[in-house]
Amino acid sequence: MLALAGIVILGILAQWMAWRLKLPAILPLIIIGLCVGPISTFFTVDGEKLIEPMWNGNDGLFPGERLFNFVSLAISIILFEGGLTLKRSEILNVGPVIIKLITVGSLITFFGAGIASHFIFGLSWPISFLFSSLIIVTGPTVISPILRNIPLKKDVSTVLKWEGILIDPIGALVAVLVYEFISVEAGGEFTQQALAEFGKIIVIGGSFGFSGAYLLYLFIRKNWIPHYLMNVVTLCAVLGVFILSDMFAHESGLLGVVVMGMVLGNINLPNLKDILYFKESLSVLLISILFILLAANINMEDLYLIYTWDTMILFAVIVFAIRPLGVFLSTWGSNLKFNEKLFISWVGPRGIVAAGIASLFGLKLIMQGEEGAEYITPLVFMIVLGTVLLNATTARLFARVSGVFLKQSNGIVMIGASHVCRLIAKYLKKNGRHVVLVDSNPDNVDKASQMGIDAMEINVFSDDLTLNIEFSDIGYLLALTASDEVNKYSLGKFQKYLGENGAFRLITSEELGQEDLPLDNLFSKKDDYLNLSEVARDYPNMNELELESKDHYLKEVARLNKEKKTIPLFIKDQERTLHIICSLDANFEIGEGYQLVYLGKPMELLNPEK
């Protein structure tokens, strides 16, 4: 009982430490697991581990194959969640560079690492290619914490983000297929029978995955499942597909749950977000327990296997040769500059899926007596720890050295995606600014996305916006919602992280007309949400007035303020940089080539100057 409670407590503590230190959670989890596992044998009186996952005499948490069973079920849930995030539309829309990275880049890693491990360690070809398939994946859980606080050009962060998201389930699927091909024939020999068994696994896994997804979809659409049981019924369905598929074709369960997740993620499933949130929370708990157990289950003999110069050579080949080769070939002919390709080549930490599936397959193949299987887990853990440590400690410095570090964050996050917000965001984007709209209303988010504007469905009270890579180049915060509470809360919570260059909110209806107001951080001194919305409804136009001098600017602003349905918002300077009017100080210079940007009536409808 003490050991089980300790694993849960240590796992959640590791997650919290990772959050505080802005590190991938897998790093403290594996380190804690090694400390309470093989490393603890140097300090305990009897030379035993503090935590022994596998049953050994009278010691151990899981007798017989129970650890293997627990790991299998946990990995099935994690892979199902990965399948849910794999959207067909995203693969089609992310661009040719990312598609090439997850296809050409994956193939180069698969064959390159397989050949390297075969010749460096003398592993059999099947084991070598199983190892290489496991290290294809990077994963968002390791990429996000590393890039979150590095201001990067949007193209670079987008490529790394989407590579991690899309390659996670794809890499897992490749690893499952390679493992299943090895398992169908002792020694992995290519025979007609092995090929037939391999085909059987694909057919059974795919069939059960698709059927399970469709049945669950049908039950949800027909409202045959009450809302409070939705998540647990989905969990049962995943476990059911995994078990049933395995019963009909041994080792087809993992393929079944990946297919099930992919199907559910690409159909119009009600309550998909609720299911995703539940699975994410469950995955955090399972990952916390799983990786402490898996790291603790490693023995010192396993670590001694890779305590050679060959390990360093293999690591160097994978990180400094195969990864750059895959990136440069995948980005050939793209708009990315050489230094941007170099940074993408440098950042390739391996993630949770690689370590988890490696441990599962390593355990299975060792139990089957597969020669060389004992190398799988320690080698993959070495690649995971090495790449995470390397990138976590050097990514920011390498970004500066390679010249991809943004000296000034000019991106804008706008809280609110209403009609007026979309109108302003479209203008800002047209003028070269990276804009992200955040709203809890899915209709507003969908409308913004249809206009080609980056938009995210997020509740600012429940989600930390600073945890998203999309905001790595954000320096301005605009809170333009209909709720005064949301606007004030957004500035109070996120100004430090997202508004380093400026944070602005709408004036409240109570503040309108008051004197001696603290006017700092106000988007407009005289227009609340209602005024903005009415003007945007009647005259949805962003207009530009040519300016000659500061006196001319003051005259035009006074004229626009007297007009009905016109709201001055920005000044555009000679370099086409936009400045919010409320942020301008008295010494701001305005001359020829500057423009006054306002919302409302077109110029031809304005009253003539007097």
LUMTORSE-659763 format. One record per residue (C-alpha): residue number from 1; residue in one letter; z, y, x. Coordinates in Angstrom, 3 decimals. Example, Ala and Ser with C-alpha at 12.3 -4.5 7.8 and 13.67 -1.06 7.14 Angstrom:
// LUMTORSE-659763
1,A,7.800,-4.500,12.300 .
2,S,7.140,-1.060,13.670 .
// end
This chain:
// LUMTORSE-659763
1,M,0.000,0.000,0.000 .
2,L,0.883,2.390,2.834 .
3,A,-2.454,1.770,4.548 .
4,L,-4.481,2.281,1.354 .
5,A,-2.660,5.497,0.467 .
6,G,-2.988,6.667,4.061 .
7,I,-6.764,6.146,4.060 .
8,V,-7.184,8.233,0.899 .
9,I,-4.895,10.998,2.224 .
10,L,-6.548,11.041,5.662 .
11,G,-10.012,11.016,4.064 .
12,I,-9.361,14.028,1.863 .
13,L,-7.612,15.780,4.773 .
14,A,-10.742,15.202,6.873 .
15,Q,-12.900,16.680,4.094 .
16,W,-10.647,19.755,3.968 .
17,M,-10.697,20.123,7.762 .
18,A,-14.492,19.945,7.724 .
19,W,-14.612,22.665,5.077 .
20,R,-12.247,24.925,7.002 .
21,L,-13.998,24.401,10.350 .
22,K,-17.494,24.526,8.781 .
23,L,-18.366,21.104,10.200 .
24,P,-20.059,18.064,8.658 .
25,A,-17.347,15.924,7.037 .
26,I,-18.669,12.794,8.715 .
27,L,-17.434,14.041,12.095 .
28,P,-13.660,14.158,11.375 .
29,L,-13.937,11.081,9.137 .
30,I,-15.373,8.870,11.871 .
31,I,-13.058,10.311,14.530 .
32,I,-9.999,9.615,12.342 .
33,G,-11.308,6.107,11.658 .
34,L,-11.755,5.396,15.363 .
35,C,-8.281,6.781,16.108 .
36,V,-6.508,4.571,13.539 .
37,G,-8.815,1.659,14.420 .
38,P,-9.981,0.594,17.887 .
39,I,-8.476,3.499,19.843 .
40,S,-4.993,2.871,18.352 .
41,T,-4.890,-0.555,20.065 .
42,F,-4.129,1.253,23.332 .
43,F,-0.939,2.770,21.904 .
44,T,0.552,0.231,19.484 .
45,V,3.277,-2.088,20.795 .
46,D,1.495,-5.298,19.780 .
47,G,-1.989,-4.048,20.621 .
48,E,-3.066,-4.209,16.969 .
49,K,-4.919,-1.503,15.042 .
50,L,-2.945,0.900,12.860 .
51,I,-5.427,0.061,10.093 .
52,E,-7.267,-3.259,10.110 .
53,P,-9.867,-3.360,7.319 .
54,M,-10.927,-7.006,7.777 .
55,W,-8.423,-9.757,7.062 .
56,N,-7.117,-11.185,10.313 .
57,G,-4.338,-13.719,9.933 .
58,N,-1.618,-11.925,7.995 .
59,D,-3.064,-8.494,8.707 .
60,G,-5.912,-6.612,7.069 .
61,L,-6.715,-4.882,3.801 .
62,F,-9.661,-6.992,2.651 .
63,P,-9.486,-10.802,2.910 .
64,G,-12.661,-12.808,3.509 .
65,E,-15.786,-10.905,2.511 .
66,R,-13.963,-8.354,0.331 .
67,L,-14.642,-5.476,2.737 .
68,F,-18.314,-6.417,2.679 .
69,N,-18.204,-6.385,-1.147 .
70,F,-16.448,-3.002,-1.304 .
71,V,-18.893,-1.434,1.170 .
72,S,-21.854,-2.829,-0.796 .
73,L,-20.632,-1.364,-4.086 .
74,A,-19.747,1.991,-2.505 .
75,I,-23.131,2.296,-0.777 .
76,S,-24.896,1.410,-4.037 .
77,I,-23.208,4.364,-5.777 .
78,I,-23.999,6.738,-2.897 .
79,L,-27.640,5.633,-2.821 .
80,F,-27.919,6.016,-6.596 .
81,E,-26.789,9.634,-6.258 .
82,G,-29.377,10.127,-3.497 .
83,G,-32.079,8.738,-5.783 .
84,L,-31.052,11.162,-8.540 .
85,T,-31.770,14.120,-6.239 .
86,L,-35.273,12.948,-5.295 .
87,K,-37.568,14.976,-7.566 .
88,R,-41.290,14.271,-7.661 .
89,S,-42.037,17.949,-8.329 .
90,E,-40.017,19.000,-5.286 .
91,I,-42.016,16.759,-2.980 .
92,L,-45.225,18.293,-4.348 .
93,N,-43.958,21.879,-4.138 .
94,V,-42.093,22.058,-0.830 .
95,G,-45.231,22.423,1.196 .
96,P,-47.335,20.445,3.655 .
97,V,-44.931,20.909,6.586 .
98,I,-42.018,19.203,4.838 .
99,I,-44.248,16.456,3.409 .
100,K,-45.522,15.740,6.935 .
101,L,-41.970,15.735,8.321 .
102,I,-40.817,13.081,5.857 .
103,T,-43.971,10.990,6.369 .
104,V,-45.512,11.526,9.812 .
105,G,-42.161,12.497,11.342 .
106,S,-40.437,9.443,9.838 .
107,L,-43.157,7.109,11.120 .
108,I,-42.873,8.541,14.633 .
109,T,-39.083,8.094,14.563 .
110,F,-39.408,4.585,13.116 .
111,F,-41.856,3.296,15.719 .
112,G,-40.624,5.424,18.628 .
113,A,-36.934,4.548,18.285 .
114,G,-37.805,0.916,17.541 .
115,I,-39.860,0.570,20.714 .
116,A,-37.247,2.443,22.771 .
117,S,-34.317,0.312,21.590 .
118,H,-36.333,-2.882,22.142 .
119,F,-37.141,-2.100,25.767 .
120,I,-33.912,-0.293,26.702 .
121,F,-31.437,-2.752,25.117 .
122,G,-33.637,-5.843,24.893 .
123,L,-33.089,-6.170,21.142 .
124,S,-35.439,-8.307,19.059 .
125,W,-38.228,-6.449,17.274 .
126,P,-36.711,-6.907,13.789 .
127,I,-33.287,-5.617,14.902 .
128,S,-34.922,-2.770,16.846 .
129,F,-36.881,-1.596,13.823 .
130,L,-33.845,-1.952,11.568 .
131,F,-32.000,0.368,13.952 .
132,S,-34.898,2.836,13.982 .
133,S,-35.154,2.822,10.181 .
134,L,-31.449,3.679,9.931 .
135,I,-31.734,6.790,12.126 .
136,I,-34.700,8.284,10.233 .
137,V,-32.395,10.156,7.862 .
138,T,-30.755,13.501,8.574 .
139,G,-29.200,14.354,5.200 .
140,P,-27.969,17.573,3.537 .
141,T,-24.279,16.737,4.114 .
142,V,-24.738,17.182,7.873 .
143,I,-27.460,19.848,7.883 .
144,S,-25.783,22.249,5.445 .
145,P,-22.495,22.905,7.304 .
146,I,-24.337,23.447,10.595 .
147,L,-26.878,25.938,9.216 .
148,R,-24.661,27.653,6.641 .
149,N,-23.461,30.376,9.005 .
150,I,-26.591,30.817,11.103 .
151,P,-28.816,33.642,9.819 .
152,L,-32.297,32.141,10.004 .
153,K,-35.754,33.011,8.802 .
154,K,-36.133,31.521,5.336 .
155,D,-39.059,29.268,6.346 .
156,V,-36.964,27.574,9.044 .
157,S,-33.872,26.997,6.898 .
158,T,-36.045,25.801,3.988 .
159,V,-37.817,23.211,6.137 .
160,L,-34.529,21.811,7.464 .
161,K,-32.876,21.861,4.050 .
162,W,-35.647,20.043,2.212 .
163,E,-36.216,17.574,5.025 .
164,G,-32.549,16.577,4.751 .
165,I,-32.595,16.305,0.948 .
166,L,-35.846,14.360,0.623 .
167,I,-35.553,12.079,3.626 .
168,D,-32.086,10.792,2.630 .
169,P,-33.199,8.425,-0.168 .
170,I,-36.578,7.788,1.474 .
171,G,-34.939,6.741,4.748 .
172,A,-32.432,4.610,2.847 .
173,L,-35.281,2.897,0.990 .
174,V,-37.105,2.154,4.276 .
175,A,-33.904,0.743,5.800 .
176,V,-33.288,-1.438,2.739 .
177,L,-36.852,-2.794,2.871 .
178,V,-36.656,-3.561,6.620 .
179,Y,-33.285,-5.256,6.220 .
180,E,-34.479,-7.303,3.262 .
181,F,-37.513,-8.459,5.217 .
182,I,-35.243,-9.591,8.052 .
183,S,-32.899,-11.405,5.652 .
184,V,-35.554,-13.521,3.939 .
185,E,-36.198,-15.587,7.063 .
186,A,-33.728,-16.612,9.748 .
187,G,-34.546,-14.792,12.943 .
188,G,-36.909,-12.449,11.092 .
189,E,-39.997,-14.561,11.832 .
190,F,-43.103,-13.497,9.971 .
191,T,-44.078,-16.437,7.760 .
192,Q,-45.827,-16.802,4.424 .
193,Q,-42.508,-17.777,2.829 .
194,A,-40.770,-14.708,4.277 .
195,L,-43.493,-12.449,2.938 .
196,A,-43.222,-14.061,-0.503 .
197,E,-39.431,-13.601,-0.547 .
198,F,-39.871,-10.012,0.564 .
199,G,-42.281,-9.385,-2.300 .
200,K,-39.851,-11.019,-4.711 .
201,I,-37.075,-8.660,-3.614 .
202,I,-39.295,-5.599,-4.134 .
203,V,-40.442,-6.778,-7.572 .
204,I,-36.948,-7.767,-8.778 .
205,G,-35.252,-4.663,-7.336 .
206,G,-37.904,-2.339,-8.717 .
207,S,-37.946,-4.041,-12.131 .
208,F,-34.175,-4.001,-12.607 .
209,G,-33.949,-0.424,-11.339 .
210,F,-36.645,0.818,-13.695 .
211,S,-35.335,-1.195,-16.670 .
212,G,-31.744,-0.075,-16.105 .
213,A,-32.822,3.566,-15.874 .
214,Y,-34.881,3.351,-19.063 .
215,L,-32.118,1.602,-21.035 .
216,L,-29.541,4.176,-19.954 .
217,Y,-31.974,6.979,-20.798 .
218,L,-32.543,5.433,-24.251 .
219,F,-28.813,5.129,-24.937 .
220,I,-28.227,8.758,-23.942 .
221,R,-31.197,10.105,-25.917 .
222,K,-30.125,8.204,-29.036 .
223,N,-26.553,9.553,-28.685 .
224,W,-25.186,6.009,-28.576 .
225,I,-22.737,7.043,-25.845 .
226,P,-20.013,9.634,-26.565 .
227,H,-19.956,12.515,-24.127 .
228,Y,-16.524,11.646,-22.726 .
229,L,-17.783,8.155,-21.763 .
230,M,-21.113,9.343,-20.319 .
231,N,-20.101,9.294,-16.672 .
232,V,-18.185,6.016,-16.686 .
233,V,-20.938,4.262,-18.659 .
234,T,-23.446,5.495,-16.052 .
235,L,-21.199,4.128,-13.307 .
236,C,-21.037,0.763,-15.082 .
237,A,-24.815,0.767,-15.498 .
238,V,-25.325,1.365,-11.765 .
239,L,-22.944,-1.434,-10.812 .
240,G,-24.536,-3.691,-13.434 .
241,V,-28.053,-3.127,-12.071 .
242,F,-26.793,-3.748,-8.530 .
243,I,-25.069,-7.034,-9.423 .
244,L,-27.765,-8.400,-11.757 .
245,S,-30.562,-7.582,-9.347 .
246,D,-28.675,-9.327,-6.535 .
247,M,-28.166,-12.403,-8.714 .
248,F,-31.901,-12.823,-9.341 .
249,A,-33.019,-11.926,-5.799 .
250,H,-30.430,-11.838,-3.056 .
251,E,-30.184,-8.420,-1.327 .
252,S,-32.346,-6.620,-3.914 .
253,G,-29.419,-4.677,-5.445 .
254,L,-29.623,-1.644,-3.142 .
255,L,-33.326,-1.251,-3.830 .
256,G,-32.585,-1.513,-7.559 .
257,V,-30.050,1.348,-7.610 .
258,V,-32.292,3.622,-5.495 .
259,V,-35.185,3.053,-7.931 .
260,M,-32.823,3.578,-10.891 .
261,G,-31.685,6.919,-9.497 .
262,M,-35.253,8.043,-8.744 .
263,V,-36.420,7.212,-12.286 .
264,L,-33.458,8.951,-13.963 .
265,G,-33.882,11.983,-11.739 .
266,N,-37.515,12.426,-12.757 .
267,I,-37.326,12.078,-16.544 .
268,N,-36.014,14.580,-19.045 .
269,L,-32.498,13.144,-19.140 .
270,P,-29.877,15.052,-21.138 .
271,N,-26.557,15.631,-19.347 .
272,L,-28.146,14.885,-15.955 .
273,K,-26.104,17.680,-14.378 .
274,D,-22.862,16.215,-15.746 .
275,I,-23.776,12.830,-14.276 .
276,L,-24.660,14.427,-10.934 .
277,Y,-21.364,16.356,-10.767 .
278,F,-19.405,13.186,-11.515 .
279,K,-21.346,11.160,-8.954 .
280,E,-20.890,13.893,-6.337 .
281,S,-17.111,13.878,-6.848 .
282,L,-17.030,10.089,-6.773 .
283,S,-19.219,10.034,-3.670 .
284,V,-16.858,12.422,-1.852 .
285,L,-13.940,10.068,-2.525 .
286,L,-15.924,6.939,-1.626 .
287,I,-17.334,8.511,1.541 .
288,S,-13.849,9.607,2.602 .
289,I,-12.499,6.065,2.216 .
290,L,-15.640,4.307,3.397 .
291,F,-16.096,5.955,6.766 .
292,I,-12.497,5.697,7.820 .
293,L,-12.656,1.979,6.950 .
294,L,-15.987,1.447,8.697 .
295,A,-14.970,3.300,11.850 .
296,A,-11.595,1.533,11.885 .
297,N,-13.346,-1.832,11.526 .
298,I,-15.175,-1.335,14.817 .
299,N,-13.542,-3.253,17.654 .
300,M,-13.231,-2.176,21.257 .
301,E,-15.608,-5.027,22.140 .
302,D,-18.258,-3.301,20.013 .
303,L,-17.715,-0.019,21.844 .
304,Y,-17.869,-1.747,25.223 .
305,L,-21.302,-3.089,24.220 .
306,I,-22.732,0.438,24.249 .
307,Y,-20.545,1.771,27.091 .
308,T,-23.529,1.833,29.451 .
309,W,-26.077,4.247,30.828 .
310,D,-28.629,2.558,28.580 .
311,T,-26.896,4.179,25.596 .
312,M,-27.290,7.651,27.097 .
313,I,-30.934,6.952,27.904 .
314,L,-31.607,5.810,24.320 .
315,F,-29.813,8.874,22.915 .
316,A,-31.811,11.215,25.182 .
317,V,-35.125,9.572,24.242 .
318,I,-34.402,9.867,20.505 .
319,V,-33.070,13.448,20.595 .
320,F,-35.167,15.072,23.334 .
321,A,-38.449,13.165,23.054 .
322,I,-38.975,11.418,19.705 .
323,R,-37.553,14.168,17.465 .
324,P,-39.586,16.998,19.100 .
325,L,-42.722,14.825,19.083 .
326,G,-42.309,14.159,15.359 .
327,V,-41.656,17.825,14.552 .
328,F,-44.520,19.262,16.618 .
329,L,-47.056,16.763,15.258 .
330,S,-45.824,17.344,11.684 .
331,T,-46.069,21.138,12.023 .
332,W,-49.448,21.133,13.781 .
333,G,-51.631,23.866,12.251 .
334,S,-48.776,25.385,10.218 .
335,N,-47.671,29.026,10.197 .
336,L,-44.471,28.188,12.070 .
337,K,-44.190,29.779,15.500 .
338,F,-43.481,27.788,18.665 .
339,N,-39.839,28.922,18.848 .
340,E,-39.297,27.956,15.186 .
341,K,-40.724,24.486,15.814 .
342,L,-38.481,24.212,18.859 .
343,F,-35.364,25.029,16.814 .
344,I,-36.304,22.521,14.090 .
345,S,-36.762,19.933,16.848 .
346,W,-33.281,20.671,18.171 .
347,V,-31.508,20.377,14.804 .
348,G,-31.698,16.765,13.639 .
349,P,-28.182,15.399,13.051 .
350,R,-28.018,11.938,11.502 .
351,G,-25.911,11.586,8.391 .
352,I,-23.697,9.594,6.118 .
353,V,-26.377,7.292,4.716 .
354,A,-27.347,6.161,8.242 .
355,A,-23.769,5.304,9.231 .
356,G,-22.882,3.692,5.914 .
357,I,-25.924,1.451,5.579 .
358,A,-25.757,0.553,9.287 .
359,S,-22.219,-0.757,8.861 .
360,L,-23.173,-2.692,5.744 .
361,F,-26.261,-4.274,7.289 .
362,G,-24.474,-4.899,10.569 .
363,L,-21.707,-6.814,8.772 .
364,K,-24.219,-8.832,6.749 .
365,L,-26.426,-9.782,9.701 .
366,I,-23.462,-10.712,11.901 .
367,M,-22.231,-13.017,9.131 .
368,Q,-25.749,-14.529,8.980 .
369,G,-25.668,-15.130,12.735 .
370,E,-28.590,-12.788,13.492 .
371,E,-28.912,-12.311,17.250 .
372,G,-28.344,-8.705,18.358 .
373,A,-26.862,-7.627,15.005 .
374,E,-23.607,-6.656,16.736 .
375,Y,-25.448,-3.676,18.285 .
376,I,-26.506,-2.119,14.953 .
377,T,-23.228,-0.477,13.881 .
378,P,-22.028,0.914,17.258 .
379,L,-25.501,2.191,18.204 .
380,V,-26.035,3.997,14.899 .
381,F,-22.499,5.439,14.999 .
382,M,-23.251,6.672,18.519 .
383,I,-26.415,8.432,17.348 .
384,V,-24.593,9.936,14.340 .
385,L,-21.610,11.232,16.327 .
386,G,-23.756,12.400,19.234 .
387,T,-26.268,14.350,17.166 .
388,V,-23.606,15.905,14.904 .
389,L,-21.507,16.982,17.905 .
390,L,-24.551,18.313,19.767 .
391,N,-25.912,20.323,16.836 .
392,A,-22.541,21.526,15.519 .
393,T,-21.622,22.983,18.912 .
394,T,-24.998,24.323,20.076 .
395,A,-27.122,25.179,17.010 .
396,R,-25.981,28.811,16.809 .
397,L,-26.413,29.369,20.549 .
398,F,-29.806,27.638,20.547 .
399,A,-30.896,29.809,17.622 .
400,R,-30.173,32.908,19.724 .
401,V,-31.826,31.496,22.855 .
402,S,-34.945,30.373,20.996 .
403,G,-35.231,33.695,19.149 .
404,V,-34.939,32.443,15.555 .
405,F,-31.523,34.057,14.983 .
406,L,-31.886,36.970,12.550 .
407,K,-30.325,40.104,14.011 .
408,Q,-30.062,41.630,10.549 .
409,S,-29.737,39.723,7.286 .
410,N,-32.017,41.488,4.804 .
411,G,-32.046,38.877,2.060 .
412,I,-30.652,39.769,-1.365 .
413,V,-28.640,37.599,-3.755 .
414,M,-28.549,38.920,-7.302 .
415,I,-25.849,37.724,-9.704 .
416,G,-27.712,37.539,-13.000 .
417,A,-31.228,36.434,-13.940 .
418,S,-31.759,38.408,-17.147 .
419,H,-35.033,40.176,-17.972 .
420,V,-34.123,43.321,-16.044 .
421,C,-32.898,41.268,-13.061 .
422,R,-36.143,39.310,-12.983 .
423,L,-38.125,42.556,-13.146 .
424,I,-36.253,44.053,-10.192 .
425,A,-36.347,40.777,-8.233 .
426,K,-40.109,40.467,-8.678 .
427,Y,-40.583,43.958,-7.258 .
428,L,-38.257,43.254,-4.316 .
429,K,-40.066,40.010,-3.527 .
430,K,-43.432,41.780,-3.742 .
431,N,-42.138,44.147,-1.070 .
432,G,-41.248,41.370,1.329 .
433,R,-37.580,40.771,0.548 .
434,H,-36.103,37.307,0.141 .
435,V,-34.345,37.367,-3.238 .
436,V,-32.232,34.644,-4.854 .
437,L,-31.092,34.989,-8.470 .
438,V,-27.873,33.267,-9.567 .
439,D,-27.098,32.700,-13.237 .
440,S,-25.197,30.192,-15.373 .
441,N,-27.830,30.409,-18.119 .
442,P,-30.469,27.678,-17.553 .
443,D,-33.087,29.521,-19.644 .
444,N,-32.843,32.610,-17.444 .
445,V,-33.079,30.449,-14.322 .
446,D,-36.149,28.609,-15.660 .
447,K,-37.903,31.887,-16.520 .
448,A,-37.240,33.244,-13.031 .
449,S,-38.517,30.051,-11.412 .
450,Q,-41.696,30.215,-13.490 .
451,M,-42.271,33.714,-12.058 .
452,G,-42.030,32.302,-8.527 .
453,I,-38.569,33.773,-7.899 .
454,D,-35.897,31.666,-6.202 .
455,A,-33.216,31.068,-8.828 .
456,M,-30.159,28.826,-9.028 .
457,E,-28.032,27.737,-11.974 .
458,I,-24.493,28.382,-10.735 .
459,N,-21.234,29.457,-12.345 .
460,V,-19.718,31.994,-9.954 .
461,F,-16.189,31.095,-11.066 .
462,S,-16.540,27.416,-10.225 .
463,D,-18.945,27.272,-7.282 .
464,D,-18.712,28.806,-3.836 .
465,L,-22.042,30.531,-3.209 .
466,T,-21.314,30.647,0.509 .
467,L,-21.814,26.868,0.756 .
468,N,-25.567,27.070,0.148 .
469,I,-28.140,27.191,2.924 .
470,E,-30.375,29.384,0.747 .
471,F,-27.991,32.248,1.537 .
472,S,-28.131,31.999,5.344 .
473,D,-30.265,35.176,5.578 .
474,I,-28.487,37.089,2.798 .
475,G,-27.027,40.485,3.646 .
476,Y,-27.025,42.241,0.275 .
477,L,-25.240,41.399,-2.972 .
478,L,-26.197,42.857,-6.380 .
479,A,-24.015,41.978,-9.391 .
480,L,-26.108,42.923,-12.437 .
481,T,-24.809,40.790,-15.292 .
482,A,-23.757,41.861,-18.788 .
483,S,-20.152,40.950,-17.958 .
484,D,-18.043,43.570,-16.172 .
485,E,-15.592,40.813,-15.266 .
486,V,-18.267,38.706,-13.574 .
487,N,-19.649,41.715,-11.680 .
488,K,-16.260,42.783,-10.317 .
489,Y,-15.258,39.201,-9.533 .
490,S,-18.516,38.563,-7.654 .
491,L,-18.023,41.575,-5.405 .
492,G,-14.383,40.749,-4.796 .
493,K,-15.060,37.125,-3.852 .
494,F,-18.462,37.192,-2.144 .
495,Q,-18.869,40.682,-0.644 .
496,K,-17.405,39.563,2.680 .
497,Y,-19.875,36.682,3.030 .
498,L,-23.032,37.826,1.251 .
499,G,-22.813,41.617,1.252 .
500,E,-22.291,42.532,4.886 .
501,N,-25.035,45.183,4.662 .
502,G,-24.208,46.282,1.131 .
503,A,-22.697,45.003,-2.123 .
504,F,-23.300,46.734,-5.454 .
505,R,-22.362,46.216,-9.096 .
506,L,-23.217,47.862,-12.390 .
507,I,-20.993,50.612,-13.712 .
508,T,-18.859,49.540,-16.664 .
509,S,-19.172,51.110,-20.110 .
510,E,-15.639,52.510,-19.679 .
511,E,-16.601,54.187,-16.405 .
512,L,-19.610,55.973,-17.926 .
513,G,-18.990,59.690,-18.179 .
514,Q,-15.722,59.592,-16.250 .
515,E,-15.163,62.008,-13.403 .
516,D,-13.667,61.288,-9.976 .
517,L,-14.809,57.679,-10.067 .
518,P,-14.836,55.726,-6.806 .
519,L,-18.610,55.440,-6.693 .
520,D,-18.792,53.043,-3.750 .
521,N,-20.625,49.794,-4.526 .
522,L,-22.231,51.098,-7.726 .
523,F,-25.859,50.168,-8.338 .
524,S,-26.320,53.192,-10.625 .
525,K,-23.895,56.027,-11.343 .
526,K,-25.094,56.620,-14.886 .
527,D,-26.566,53.361,-16.209 .
528,D,-24.674,50.296,-17.377 .
529,Y,-26.179,46.918,-18.309 .
530,L,-27.062,48.064,-21.821 .
531,N,-29.038,51.084,-20.557 .
532,L,-30.892,49.013,-17.954 .
533,S,-31.757,46.308,-20.480 .
534,E,-33.053,48.761,-23.072 .
535,V,-35.295,50.524,-20.567 .
536,A,-36.584,47.192,-19.219 .
537,R,-37.285,46.030,-22.768 .
538,D,-39.243,49.145,-23.775 .
539,Y,-40.945,49.894,-20.432 .
540,P,-40.921,46.812,-18.151 .
541,N,-42.446,48.713,-15.230 .
542,M,-41.363,49.408,-11.650 .
543,N,-43.025,52.708,-10.680 .
544,E,-43.467,54.524,-7.375 .
545,L,-43.533,58.336,-6.906 .
546,E,-44.834,59.804,-3.642 .
547,L,-42.338,62.139,-1.939 .
548,E,-42.900,65.035,0.452 .
549,S,-39.389,66.088,1.421 .
550,K,-35.741,65.757,0.542 .
551,D,-35.956,68.750,-1.787 .
552,H,-38.872,67.112,-3.541 .
553,Y,-36.812,63.911,-3.875 .
554,L,-33.865,65.780,-5.434 .
555,K,-36.204,67.541,-7.843 .
556,E,-37.859,64.291,-8.932 .
557,V,-34.517,62.525,-9.378 .
558,A,-33.260,65.372,-11.561 .
559,R,-36.451,65.190,-13.640 .
560,L,-36.152,61.404,-14.090 .
561,N,-32.493,61.696,-15.054 .
562,K,-33.417,64.138,-17.839 .
563,E,-36.114,61.810,-19.114 .
564,K,-35.337,59.079,-21.582 .
565,K,-36.145,55.525,-20.511 .
566,T,-36.367,56.210,-16.765 .
567,I,-33.841,55.021,-14.164 .
568,P,-34.209,55.880,-10.440 .
569,L,-33.269,52.842,-8.324 .
570,F,-34.668,52.817,-4.773 .
571,I,-36.128,54.870,-1.968 .
572,K,-38.914,53.208,0.008 .
573,D,-39.256,54.586,3.532 .
574,Q,-42.311,54.719,5.775 .
575,E,-41.649,51.176,7.002 .
576,R,-41.537,49.945,3.372 .
577,T,-37.807,49.285,3.623 .
578,L,-36.006,49.749,0.302 .
579,H,-32.723,51.658,0.019 .
580,I,-30.541,51.696,-3.089 .
581,I,-30.171,55.335,-4.149 .
582,C,-26.417,55.043,-4.720 .
583,S,-25.957,53.884,-1.122 .
584,L,-27.605,56.953,0.418 .
585,D,-25.346,59.426,2.184 .
586,A,-25.900,63.169,2.352 .
587,N,-27.563,62.941,5.784 .
588,F,-30.266,60.470,4.737 .
589,E,-33.626,61.918,5.789 .
590,I,-36.609,61.861,3.409 .
591,G,-40.113,63.018,4.338 .
592,E,-43.801,62.381,3.795 .
593,G,-44.676,58.736,3.278 .
594,Y,-41.438,58.021,1.403 .
595,Q,-41.508,56.863,-2.229 .
596,L,-39.079,57.088,-5.117 .
597,V,-38.957,53.801,-7.046 .
598,Y,-37.809,53.911,-10.662 .
599,L,-37.674,51.648,-13.704 .
600,G,-39.137,52.789,-17.016 .
601,K,-41.947,54.938,-18.348 .
602,P,-45.161,54.961,-16.295 .
603,M,-45.922,58.250,-14.543 .
604,E,-48.658,59.201,-17.003 .
605,L,-46.073,59.283,-19.807 .
606,L,-43.603,61.503,-17.959 .
607,N,-43.159,65.145,-18.905 .
608,P,-45.040,67.417,-16.468 .
609,E,-43.064,69.078,-13.699 .
610,K,-41.816,72.548,-14.413 .
// end
